[in-house]
Amino acid sequence: MRYLTVGYFMLGISPLLSIFLTNTLITWSPNYLLPIIRHTGINLFVIGVQSCGIALSLVGYRKREMKSKELPFIVVFGILLFIWGLLATLFPTGMYEELLEWSLLPGVRALTIWDHMQSATWMLKGSLWIISGLLSIVTTWKISRGH
């Protein structure tokens, strides 16, 4: 199977995988820490999928596996990934600011390392979507111009 195809498939499935896993595995729990730990684990898993997708797509690009008929699809794919990454980065950034303000209120629990890890992995996941979207657009542009 082609590296580029598998890499783009992994990158394309990662937002859906993130949404699906988050909606199915994050449930209410009397222990406030358990959903935070689960969400951090989901984020780390998706980051692993994204990293493998980026690596495979770069290997496929280096092996010149891309065909000209795939270029328009990959540009649209890259733009959608970039926009999704922006939203997925800006949302947790705002949530993290609110979380920090909330933790300073009197009578509120102190933040744990898991609170910080959840926010950091969420922002990293969004940043990787931004990078992979830009990477898709740039590699497509280079191929359309003849490398």
ZIFEN-V329766 format. One record per helix or strand. SS is the DSSP state (helix for helix, strand for strand). FROM is the first residue (numbers start at 0). LEN is the number of residues. Records with the same first field share a line. If there is no record, write none. Layout:
# ZIFEN-V329766
SS: FROM-LEN ; FROM-LEN
This chain:
# ZIFEN-V329766
helix: 2-23 ; 31-31 ; 67-36 ; 112-32
